[in-house]
Structure formats: C-alpha cells, structure tokens
Amino acid sequence: MTILPSSDRKYRRNPRTPLLSPQKYDDHEVGFNGASYSGAVFNLATTIVGAGIMALPAAVKQLGLVPGLIMIALGAILTESSIEMILRFSRASKSTTYSGVVGDAFGVAGRTILQVCIVVNNIGDVLSGTWSDGVKHLGLVEEWFGQHWWTTRFSLLLVTTLFVFAPLISFKRVDSLRYTSALSVGLAIVFVAITAGVAIVKMMDGSMKMPRMMPELVNQASFWKLFTTIPILVTAYICHHNIHPIENELRDPSQMKSIVRASLTLCSSLYIATSFFGFLLFGDHTLDDVLANFDGDLGIPYSSLLDDVVRVSYGIHLMLVFPIVFFSLRLNLDGLLFPYAIPISLDKRRFFSVTAVLMGLIFVGANFVPSIWDAFQFTGATAAISVGFIFPAAVALRDTHGIATKNDRLVSWVMIFLAVSSSTAAISSDIYSIFISEKGVGS
C-alpha cells in the first residue's frame, strides 16, 4: 500500500467532502493573502462576456430593438437570482457529498467544454475567416498575407494553443489571471466604443436607417424563430461554474454578492451597448456573428483600419477569455474524475496530465464547432439553461437544511418553468426550421 507523504495526506479529500465547499488558498503559498475585490470582478466579468457578445446583435435583430434590450436586462436579473441561490444554499450544505451533486458536475463540465470549444472556434473565425450565408468572410491573417498553409484555421489555432494558451493555463490560482481578465474586459470596451462611434458618425451624416423597434412577424415560422434567441441570451450570462473558484480565493468572501452584482452590471451594460449600436449600424444585415460584418466598407473614413482594430482587439479578448473558462473546466473535471485525491494544484503530474488531455479534446472539438449561432442555440437550449437556472432552483427546492423561504420556492418554480418552457420552444423551433428548410430544398 502506498503511503502518502504527510504534506499530501494533509490535503487529501475524504468521501464526505462537499464538491463546492470553500477550499481556501493553501497555507504553503507564501505571499498570497487572498484575491482582491477588483481582481474578482474582472475575472467574473471575463467569464461572463466570453464569445457570446458577438451573437447578441443578431438576437436583437430577431426580437426587435425594444424587446431585445428588455430581454438582455431581464437575463441579468434572473442570473443574479440564480447565483444568489447557489451561494446561499451551498454555504449551508456543509454535509453534501460529492455523489449528491454529480449530475451538476457533469452538466457544468459538459457545458464548459462546449463553451471553450466555441471560444477557440471563434478565434479561428477571427484569424482565418468564416462562412456566413454562403459568403466567405476573410480572417485577419488571410486578409493580410493571403491564403497559405500557415494561414489555415488548423495552423493558426495550433500556434495559438502552443504559444498563447499553454502559458496562461499553467497558473494554479484563478486570481493569477486578474490582469489578463482586466485587459480582456478593456478590449471588449474598445469594441463597443468603436461600434458606437461608427454608428454615431453615420447617424450624424444621415446615412443610417432607423432599426426595427419590434419583431417582424410574417408567418408562423417567423413567430417560432423568436424563441431561438432565448438560448443565445441565456448563454451570454452563464458564469456559474466560476463562482466558487473565485469566491474560495477571496480575501473577504462576504464580498462575493457585491462582486456578482458589479460584474453583471458591467457586462449587461456592455451587452446592451453592443446590441444597440451593432443593430443600429448594420440593421437587417446584421449577421449571426456580428464580427463578420466588420470585413467591408463601413461607409466612413479609415474604415479598413477600424475593421482591423475591431477584429484584432476582439481576437486578443477571446484569447484572454479562454484561460479563465478553462480554469473552472479543469477544476470541475478533476473533481469529477478524482473525488478523493489531493487538490489538483498540489499534484503536478495530475495537473499537467489533465491539462494536456483537455487541450487536445478542445483543439479537436473547436475545429468541428458549427457557426456561433448554431453552437449557442445548442448549448443554450440544453446545458446552459440547466446549469444557469434548473440546477440552482432544484437545490433551493430540495432545501435539506430548511433555510428556503416562500419567496425562494416561488422564484425557483418560476425559474424552472421559464427554463423548461423556453428550452422546449427553442428546440422545437430549431426542429421546425430544419423540416421547413428540407421541404424547401425538396421542392
């Protein structure tokens, strides 16, 4: 029988250790006194923003400007409620065993794998181009240097993985990513500022049409298509998988509720600004990934330069989003596969093995992810809705420690009803659209 060193036995988890229990920063980390408030806000905000920001203008195009912006604000409110439930009930559940939340762990891990694949795939779109409605939109590298073997999606993603992702995912504390997260949020603000500036300039010279205020309903298909926007809006706010890793490193864990509110306020402001000015700028020509709209003439001076600045800033933003999402993925998957082992940060061999396997799967998966709209519809209608709303509400309704109020139970049932009904409607709409398109092709 292998005898563990005393230092390893000290950190070994037992079968009754809760999956989401507070695991404070290790006492062997000299000089680390806990994460700061600002660092936690930037890390959580980066988790939220991700790649979803580029699909929101298309969602607003489907819903119309007024309902679309209202839905974005409503999404932030519901997300804050679900996170508050997670924080309150997980703190009370000190005796919850790992096996009691294995379904949540599978949901979190599965959804996060899909999310990081979408992020990497979106980076490939920025660098090597993408297809939309049968039109090829050149990526930055292809546009600058032409089409060569080293400008293909595979080659560019391989270089990005080896020289950008690999160093950033080697950190063992989420707080170590606070500076890259701050830069990532700053780059997202740059994108919003440029989009707003271009829209305002075009509005002042009278070359812009007013966008639709309400959805355009011409037949039954257009009505059902409205529901396909719900998974997009839900996915844009999912950050639940990083709530506990960020909270566990805080210098003052009581600040977590304020951190969540500050992060959601910042991100919802970015989302509303991006959706408003993006739809205002491109109108009914807004593509599923609005970044693809920034590859042509914007109708103002220095249009080509602004296109490049937007795509470069967003590409770097995505590269900095990846490590913060990957951190929680590695942590959740390790807890699922090795529930009784010492923390992964203390086992170098396991840390690098899990990291290498995950990166291999993500690299392969990213090359097969469909368009950003299709990908977010799939993850939003299934895993994202479960992780973001159904699991937190189920924990509150179970209430093993008797702390749930009548309002908690009411909110939980409303969240489950909205999640299940919207998910069912979105999936049904997708199936309906498939049959309609096949019928059209057959005729």
C-alpha positions as CSV (number, residue, x, y, z in Angstrom):
1,M,0.0,0.0,0.0
2,T,1.3,3.4,-1.0
3,I,1.9,5.7,2.0
4,L,1.3,9.3,1.2
5,P,3.7,12.0,2.5
6,S,2.4,13.9,5.4
7,S,2.0,17.0,3.4
8,D,-0.2,15.2,0.8
9,R,-2.3,13.4,3.5
10,K,-3.0,16.8,4.9
11,Y,-4.8,17.9,1.8
12,R,-6.4,14.6,0.8
13,R,-10.2,14.8,0.5
14,N,-12.4,12.3,2.2
15,P,-15.6,10.8,0.9
16,R,-17.8,13.3,2.8
17,T,-16.0,16.4,1.4
18,P,-18.5,18.7,-0.4
19,L,-17.8,19.3,-4.0
20,L,-18.5,23.1,-3.7
21,S,-17.1,23.6,-0.2
22,P,-14.9,26.6,0.5
23,Q,-11.3,25.4,-0.2
24,K,-9.3,28.5,0.8
25,Y,-5.9,29.2,-0.7
26,D,-3.3,26.8,0.6
27,D,-1.1,27.9,3.5
28,H,2.0,26.8,1.6
29,E,1.5,29.7,-0.9
30,V,3.8,32.3,0.6
31,G,2.8,35.9,-0.1
32,F,-0.8,35.2,-1.2
33,N,-3.2,36.8,1.2
34,G,-6.3,36.3,-0.8
35,A,-7.8,37.8,-4.0
36,S,-8.9,41.4,-4.2
37,Y,-12.3,42.8,-4.9
38,S,-11.3,44.3,-8.3
39,G,-9.5,41.2,-9.4
40,A,-12.5,39.0,-8.7
41,V,-14.8,41.5,-10.6
42,F,-12.6,41.3,-13.7
43,N,-12.3,37.5,-13.5
44,L,-16.1,37.0,-13.2
45,A,-16.8,39.7,-15.9
46,T,-14.4,38.0,-18.3
47,T,-16.2,34.6,-17.6
48,I,-19.5,36.2,-18.5
49,V,-18.6,38.2,-21.6
50,G,-16.7,35.5,-23.5
51,A,-17.7,34.9,-27.1
52,G,-21.5,35.4,-26.5
53,I,-21.3,39.2,-27.0
54,M,-21.0,38.8,-30.8
55,A,-24.3,36.9,-31.2
56,L,-26.4,39.4,-29.2
57,P,-26.9,41.9,-32.1
58,A,-28.4,39.1,-34.2
59,A,-30.7,38.2,-31.3
60,V,-31.9,41.8,-31.1
61,K,-32.4,41.7,-34.8
62,Q,-34.8,38.8,-34.4
63,L,-36.7,40.3,-31.4
64,G,-36.7,43.9,-32.4
65,L,-34.8,46.7,-30.6
66,V,-37.1,47.3,-27.6
67,P,-38.0,43.6,-26.7
68,G,-34.3,42.6,-27.3
69,L,-32.8,45.1,-24.9
70,I,-35.5,44.3,-22.3
71,M,-34.6,40.6,-22.6
72,I,-30.9,41.4,-22.1
73,A,-31.7,43.3,-18.9
74,L,-34.1,40.5,-17.7
75,G,-31.4,37.9,-18.3
76,A,-29.0,39.8,-15.9
77,I,-31.7,39.9,-13.2
78,L,-32.5,36.2,-13.4
79,T,-28.8,35.3,-13.5
80,E,-28.2,37.3,-10.3
81,S,-31.1,35.5,-8.6
82,S,-29.8,32.0,-9.6
83,I,-26.2,32.9,-8.4
84,E,-27.5,34.2,-5.1
85,M,-29.2,30.8,-4.6
86,I,-26.0,28.9,-5.4
87,L,-24.0,31.0,-2.9
88,R,-26.6,30.8,-0.1
89,F,-27.5,27.2,-0.3
90,S,-24.0,25.8,-1.0
91,R,-22.7,27.6,2.1
92,A,-25.4,25.9,4.2
93,S,-24.8,22.5,2.7
94,K,-21.6,21.6,4.5
95,S,-22.6,17.9,4.6
96,T,-23.4,17.5,0.9
97,T,-21.3,14.7,-0.5
98,Y,-19.8,14.6,-3.9
99,S,-22.2,12.0,-5.1
100,G,-25.1,14.3,-4.3
101,V,-24.1,16.8,-7.0
102,V,-22.6,14.5,-9.6
103,G,-25.3,15.5,-12.1
104,D,-24.4,19.1,-11.6
105,A,-20.8,18.3,-12.1
106,F,-21.5,16.5,-15.4
107,G,-23.6,19.4,-16.5
108,V,-21.0,22.0,-15.6
109,A,-18.2,20.1,-17.2
110,G,-20.1,19.3,-20.4
111,R,-21.3,22.8,-20.9
112,T,-17.9,24.3,-20.2
113,I,-16.2,22.0,-22.7
114,L,-18.6,23.2,-25.3
115,Q,-18.1,26.8,-24.3
116,V,-14.3,26.7,-24.6
117,C,-14.6,24.9,-28.0
118,I,-16.8,27.8,-29.2
119,V,-14.3,30.3,-27.9
120,V,-11.4,28.6,-29.7
121,N,-13.5,28.2,-32.8
122,N,-14.4,31.9,-32.7
123,I,-10.7,32.8,-32.5
124,G,-10.3,30.7,-35.7
125,D,-13.0,32.7,-37.3
126,V,-11.2,36.0,-36.4
127,L,-7.8,34.8,-37.7
128,S,-8.7,32.6,-40.7
129,G,-12.2,33.7,-41.7
130,T,-15.6,32.2,-41.7
131,W,-18.6,31.4,-44.0
132,S,-22.0,33.1,-43.5
133,D,-25.0,32.7,-45.8
134,G,-22.7,31.2,-48.4
135,V,-20.3,34.2,-48.3
136,K,-16.7,33.8,-47.3
137,H,-15.5,36.4,-44.8
138,L,-11.8,36.6,-44.7
139,G,-9.9,36.5,-41.4
140,L,-7.2,38.9,-40.4
141,V,-4.2,36.7,-41.3
142,E,-5.7,35.6,-44.6
143,E,-6.5,39.2,-45.5
144,W,-3.0,40.5,-44.6
145,F,-0.9,37.7,-46.0
146,G,-3.1,35.7,-48.4
147,Q,-4.1,32.0,-48.4
148,H,-1.2,29.7,-47.4
149,W,-0.9,26.6,-45.4
150,W,0.2,28.6,-42.4
151,T,-2.9,30.9,-42.6
152,T,-5.3,28.0,-42.4
153,R,-7.6,27.6,-39.4
154,F,-5.7,24.4,-38.2
155,S,-2.3,26.0,-38.3
156,L,-3.3,29.3,-36.7
157,L,-5.2,27.5,-33.9
158,L,-2.2,25.2,-33.3
159,V,0.1,28.2,-32.9
160,T,-2.3,30.0,-30.6
161,T,-2.7,26.9,-28.5
162,L,1.1,26.3,-28.1
163,F,2.3,29.9,-27.6
164,V,-0.7,31.7,-26.1
165,F,-3.0,29.3,-24.3
166,A,-0.3,27.0,-22.9
167,P,1.4,29.7,-20.7
168,L,-1.9,31.2,-19.5
169,I,-3.5,27.9,-18.4
170,S,-0.4,26.9,-16.4
171,F,-1.5,29.1,-13.4
172,K,-2.9,27.2,-10.4
173,R,-4.9,30.1,-8.9
174,V,-7.7,31.9,-10.7
175,D,-6.5,35.2,-9.1
176,S,-3.3,34.9,-11.2
177,L,-5.5,35.7,-14.2
178,R,-6.8,39.1,-12.8
179,Y,-4.5,41.2,-15.1
180,T,-5.3,39.3,-18.3
181,S,-9.0,39.4,-17.3
182,A,-8.8,43.2,-16.8
183,L,-7.2,43.6,-20.3
184,S,-9.9,41.3,-21.8
185,V,-12.7,43.5,-20.4
186,G,-10.9,46.6,-21.6
187,L,-10.7,45.1,-25.2
188,A,-14.4,44.4,-25.1
189,I,-15.0,48.0,-24.2
190,V,-12.8,49.0,-27.1
191,F,-15.0,47.0,-29.5
192,V,-18.2,48.7,-28.0
193,A,-16.6,52.1,-28.3
194,I,-15.7,51.7,-31.9
195,T,-19.1,50.3,-32.9
196,A,-20.8,53.1,-31.1
197,G,-18.5,55.7,-32.6
198,V,-19.1,54.4,-36.2
199,A,-22.9,54.3,-35.6
200,I,-23.0,57.8,-34.2
201,V,-20.9,59.2,-37.1
202,K,-23.2,57.6,-39.7
203,M,-26.3,58.8,-37.8
204,M,-25.0,62.4,-37.9
205,D,-24.4,62.3,-41.7
206,G,-27.8,60.8,-42.3
207,S,-26.7,57.6,-43.9
208,M,-28.3,55.3,-41.4
209,K,-31.8,53.9,-41.3
210,M,-33.7,53.5,-38.0
211,P,-33.7,49.9,-36.8
212,R,-36.9,48.0,-36.3
213,M,-38.4,48.6,-32.8
214,M,-40.5,45.4,-32.7
215,P,-40.1,41.9,-34.2
216,E,-41.2,41.3,-37.8
217,L,-43.9,38.6,-37.8
218,V,-45.0,37.5,-41.3
219,N,-45.9,33.8,-40.7
220,Q,-45.8,31.0,-38.2
221,A,-42.2,30.3,-38.9
222,S,-41.1,33.8,-38.0
223,F,-43.0,33.6,-34.8
224,W,-41.3,30.4,-33.7
225,K,-37.9,31.8,-34.7
226,L,-38.2,34.3,-32.0
227,F,-37.7,31.6,-29.4
228,T,-34.3,30.7,-30.9
229,T,-32.9,33.9,-29.3
230,I,-33.6,32.7,-25.8
231,P,-30.6,30.2,-25.6
232,I,-28.4,33.0,-27.0
233,L,-29.4,35.3,-24.2
234,V,-29.1,32.7,-21.5
235,T,-25.7,31.5,-22.7
236,A,-24.4,35.1,-22.7
237,Y,-24.7,35.3,-18.9
238,I,-23.6,31.8,-17.8
239,C,-20.7,32.2,-15.3
240,H,-21.9,29.8,-12.5
241,H,-19.0,27.4,-13.0
242,N,-16.5,30.1,-11.8
243,I,-18.5,31.4,-8.9
244,H,-17.0,29.1,-6.2
245,P,-13.4,29.1,-7.5
246,I,-13.4,32.9,-7.4
247,E,-15.1,33.0,-4.0
248,N,-12.8,30.5,-2.4
249,E,-9.7,32.7,-3.1
250,L,-11.3,35.9,-1.9
251,R,-9.6,37.8,0.9
252,D,-13.1,38.6,2.2
253,P,-15.7,36.0,1.0
254,S,-18.6,38.2,2.2
255,Q,-17.9,40.5,-0.8
256,M,-19.0,37.8,-3.3
257,K,-22.6,39.0,-3.6
258,S,-21.4,42.6,-4.3
259,I,-18.8,41.2,-6.8
260,V,-21.6,39.3,-8.7
261,R,-23.7,42.4,-8.9
262,A,-20.9,44.6,-10.1
263,S,-19.8,42.1,-12.7
264,L,-23.4,41.6,-14.0
265,T,-23.9,45.4,-14.1
266,L,-20.7,45.9,-16.1
267,C,-21.4,43.0,-18.5
268,S,-25.1,43.9,-19.1
269,S,-24.1,47.4,-19.9
270,L,-21.6,46.1,-22.5
271,Y,-24.3,43.8,-23.9
272,I,-26.9,46.5,-24.2
273,A,-24.4,48.9,-25.8
274,T,-23.1,46.2,-28.2
275,S,-26.6,45.1,-29.2
276,F,-28.0,48.6,-29.6
277,F,-25.2,50.1,-31.7
278,G,-24.5,46.8,-33.6
279,F,-28.1,46.5,-34.7
280,L,-28.3,50.3,-35.3
281,L,-25.2,50.1,-37.5
282,F,-26.0,47.1,-39.6
283,G,-29.8,46.8,-39.3
284,D,-31.3,43.8,-41.0
285,H,-27.9,42.9,-42.5
286,T,-26.6,42.0,-39.0
287,L,-25.0,38.6,-39.3
288,D,-25.2,35.8,-36.7
289,D,-21.7,36.7,-35.7
290,V,-21.6,40.5,-35.9
291,L,-17.8,40.4,-36.1
292,A,-18.2,39.1,-39.7
293,N,-19.9,42.5,-40.5
294,F,-16.5,44.2,-39.9
295,D,-14.8,42.9,-43.0
296,G,-16.0,45.5,-45.5
297,D,-16.6,49.2,-46.1
298,L,-18.3,50.8,-43.1
299,G,-19.1,54.0,-45.0
300,I,-16.8,56.3,-43.1
301,P,-13.1,57.4,-43.4
302,Y,-10.5,54.9,-42.2
303,S,-13.0,52.1,-42.5
304,S,-10.4,49.4,-43.2
305,L,-8.3,50.5,-40.2
306,L,-11.3,50.4,-37.9
307,D,-12.2,46.9,-39.2
308,D,-8.8,45.6,-38.3
309,V,-8.7,47.3,-34.9
310,V,-12.1,45.7,-34.0
311,R,-11.1,42.2,-35.1
312,V,-7.6,42.4,-33.5
313,S,-9.0,43.6,-30.2
314,Y,-11.7,41.0,-30.2
315,G,-9.3,38.2,-31.2
316,I,-7.0,39.1,-28.2
317,H,-10.1,39.4,-26.0
318,L,-11.1,35.9,-26.8
319,M,-7.6,34.6,-26.2
320,L,-7.7,36.1,-22.7
321,V,-11.2,34.7,-22.1
322,F,-10.0,31.1,-22.7
323,P,-7.8,30.6,-19.6
324,I,-10.4,31.8,-17.1
325,V,-13.0,29.4,-18.6
326,F,-10.5,26.6,-18.8
327,F,-9.6,27.0,-15.2
328,S,-13.1,26.0,-13.9
329,L,-13.3,23.3,-16.5
330,R,-10.1,21.6,-15.3
331,L,-11.2,22.0,-11.7
332,N,-14.6,20.5,-12.2
333,L,-13.5,17.7,-14.3
334,D,-10.7,16.8,-11.9
335,G,-13.2,16.8,-9.0
336,L,-15.5,14.5,-11.1
337,L,-12.8,12.0,-12.0
338,F,-10.7,12.1,-8.8
339,P,-13.1,12.9,-6.0
340,Y,-10.9,11.7,-3.2
341,A,-7.5,12.8,-4.4
342,I,-5.5,15.7,-3.1
343,P,-6.2,19.1,-4.8
344,I,-5.0,19.2,-8.3
345,S,-2.9,22.2,-7.6
346,L,-0.7,20.1,-5.3
347,D,-0.2,17.2,-7.8
348,K,2.0,18.4,-10.7
349,R,1.7,15.1,-12.7
350,R,-2.1,15.1,-12.5
351,F,-2.3,18.9,-13.2
352,F,-0.3,18.7,-16.4
353,S,-1.9,15.4,-17.5
354,V,-5.5,16.7,-17.1
355,T,-4.5,19.9,-18.8
356,A,-2.9,18.2,-21.8
357,V,-5.8,15.8,-22.3
358,L,-8.4,18.6,-22.1
359,M,-6.4,20.8,-24.5
360,G,-6.3,18.0,-27.0
361,L,-10.0,17.4,-26.9
362,I,-10.8,21.2,-27.1
363,F,-8.4,21.6,-30.1
364,V,-10.1,18.8,-32.0
365,G,-13.6,19.9,-30.9
366,A,-13.0,23.5,-31.9
367,N,-12.4,22.5,-35.5
368,F,-15.8,20.9,-35.7
369,V,-18.0,23.5,-34.0
370,P,-20.6,24.9,-36.4
371,S,-21.5,28.6,-36.7
372,I,-21.6,30.6,-33.5
373,W,-25.4,31.0,-33.7
374,D,-26.0,27.2,-34.1
375,A,-23.5,26.5,-31.3
376,F,-25.0,28.9,-28.8
377,Q,-28.5,27.6,-29.7
378,F,-27.5,24.1,-28.9
379,T,-25.6,24.8,-25.6
380,G,-28.1,27.5,-24.6
381,A,-31.2,25.4,-25.0
382,T,-29.7,22.4,-23.1
383,A,-26.6,22.6,-20.8
384,A,-26.6,26.4,-20.2
385,I,-30.3,26.6,-19.1
386,S,-29.7,23.6,-16.8
387,V,-26.6,25.0,-15.2
388,G,-27.8,28.5,-15.0
389,F,-31.4,28.0,-13.8
390,I,-32.6,24.5,-13.3
391,F,-29.8,23.2,-11.1
392,P,-29.8,26.3,-8.7
393,A,-33.6,26.2,-8.5
394,A,-33.5,22.4,-7.7
395,V,-31.0,22.9,-4.9
396,A,-33.3,25.6,-3.4
397,L,-36.4,23.4,-3.7
398,R,-34.6,20.4,-2.1
399,D,-33.7,22.6,0.9
400,T,-32.2,19.9,3.0
401,H,-31.3,22.4,5.8
402,G,-34.7,24.2,5.9
403,I,-33.4,27.7,5.1
404,A,-35.6,28.3,2.0
405,T,-38.3,31.0,2.2
406,K,-41.6,31.1,0.4
407,N,-40.1,33.6,-1.9
408,D,-37.2,31.2,-2.7
409,R,-39.6,28.4,-3.6
410,L,-41.7,30.7,-5.7
411,V,-38.7,32.1,-7.6
412,S,-37.3,28.6,-8.0
413,W,-40.6,27.3,-9.6
414,V,-40.8,30.3,-11.9
415,M,-37.1,29.8,-13.0
416,I,-37.7,26.1,-13.7
417,F,-40.9,26.9,-15.6
418,L,-39.3,29.6,-17.7
419,A,-36.2,27.4,-18.3
420,V,-38.1,24.3,-19.4
421,S,-40.7,26.1,-21.5
422,S,-38.2,28.4,-23.3
423,S,-35.8,25.4,-23.9
424,T,-38.7,23.3,-25.3
425,A,-39.8,26.1,-27.5
426,A,-36.3,26.8,-28.8
427,I,-35.6,23.2,-29.6
428,S,-39.0,22.8,-31.2
429,S,-38.3,25.9,-33.3
430,D,-35.0,24.5,-34.4
431,I,-36.6,21.2,-35.5
432,Y,-39.4,23.1,-37.2
433,S,-36.8,25.2,-39.1
434,I,-35.0,22.1,-40.2
435,F,-38.1,20.5,-41.6
436,I,-39.1,23.7,-43.4
437,S,-35.6,24.1,-45.0
438,E,-35.6,20.4,-46.1
439,K,-39.1,20.8,-47.5
440,G,-37.9,23.9,-49.4
441,V,-34.9,22.0,-50.8
442,G,-37.0,19.1,-51.8
443,S,-39.5,21.2,-53.7
